Amino acid sequence: MDSIPVYTLAEGVPYGSAMTAQHFGGDNIKGLMLLQDTQLIETLAHFSRERIPERVVHAQAVGAWGEFEVTHNISEFTDAKFLNKIGKKSKTLLRVSTVGPERGDSDSVRDIRGWGMKIFTEEGNQDWVFNSIPVFFVRDPIKFPSLNRSHKRHPATNLTDPTMFWDFHNNSQEGIHALMHLFSDRGTPRSIRHINAYSGHTYKLVKEDGTFHYVKVHIKTNQGVENLVNDDAVKLAGQAPDCHTADLYQAIAAGNHPSWTVYFQIMKPTDAETYRWNIFDMTKVWPRSDYPLIPVGKLTLNRNPANYFTDVEQAAFSPSNMVPGWAPSADPMLQARMFAYNDAARYRLGVNYQQLPCNRAISPVYCPYQRDGFMTFTDNYGGDPNYVGSNLKPVRFAGATGANGYTLGGHEKWVGQIVGFASQVVDDDFVQPRSFWEVLGKQDGQREHLSYNVACHLSGADPRVQDKALDMFSKVHPSVAEMIQLELENLKNSRA
Ligand code: NDP
């Protein structure tokens, strides 16, 4: 009997029964309820507050625990301790999400997948907040809210709206590369186990002496990339809306632990000055013939969440969580995300979200100038000075390389004038999408699939918007627009 828990109220008080509320009345007729019934009031009040604010993007997700293992020596590029020894393993939490849909929407919808990965290291948390495609739709953060609204619901109809979607992209054509990826079959993955992830942004690998290299990260599935064709994804949305959640949970529960190989592309800073592509432009890749993939490590997922809400819903990831040896680049989207993700967590989870078990660093945390606030549940640094520069209880500073407090050499000295970075779209923006069209051309049916996938979506848009979108695709290559046009006509005829 001792192993059976005694039911209590949330304040720990043992309670008579959770099966009935307190009623007023005689033996046969029971009616009015009593304000003294603490359990009833607490239960009703708590139920109304079970939901926390949903993420405005990346709401629908699946997650699991695992480990990141170093498989190759890259210590010549970075002093990050989690990367400094072959065989070193770090506990990892992975959360993979769709972007536009609300929580509870189907897992199989066409979308890019967000890849939130928290590596718990001896020097604090290293977050890799990546995507399932290597490029992004915009390169100027001022457009980020607009991009996402155009992919979500129309303010009047509350419907997702192809006219709005394409109207945005027609007028922000730097996104054509990401659109090509979204409408390839990789926009509808078979499962989370079968996707890749890419940093998209350029980061820096830093050494203690201040020298650094630029880096892009590629995380490639060891299960092989597998996708759904458009019509199967649409069917699954109705038949098995939780298909990706079920697939990952069941695979891990069965001991079939999925894994990914982590690669870096590494560039010398001086190369960046003359490189063909702006390395701070998130709509561009570094072609692999220029910067080959260097193997670094392996991610394995091996443990399901014990509780979805505490392990996955309360998880908060931010590109600003960087350990010494890892640092931000000047990519404007990265700089903006380094603010926006923490800010979103503060709104959604409260100002002390870093104290939640799924986010708490495994390394010692001593941050006495950030204290109090709603839901502080540490000792709040007791009586330690809450102001900087005290002689009474001195603090040591690491002065290490990395995101915080590092000194970089002369290459990082910026001189220039204030400009609008990204609004101008030029011919060069269509060169890499054209290379991607070439890649698809080498694989049976992939160009046809992309054209059909675009047509299925575009056919719902206003005809003027359709024409402009076709014009945009023709700048990649006339054959892209021609093939989409053909699929649009086929769809029109089949619906007539
Ligand atoms: P490569 O010609 O060396 O390789 C093309 C890459 O495209 C593949 O490695 C694969 O990425 C991805 N790919 C292959 N088939 C498909 C498909 N059916 N649907 C979606 N993606 C596919 O690449 P380059 O570096 O020379 O770049 C050429 C084009 O490839 C780029 O313009 C870009 O659009 C695309 N690409 C480039 C990447 C890069 O970082 N350089 C990454 C991914 C795509 P993976 O091996 O990651 O599965």
Residues whose N, C-alpha, C, O or C-beta is under 5 A from the ligand:
A	BS01	NDP	P134 S184 R186 N196 V285 W286 P287 R288 S289 Q432 P433 S435 F436 V439 Q446
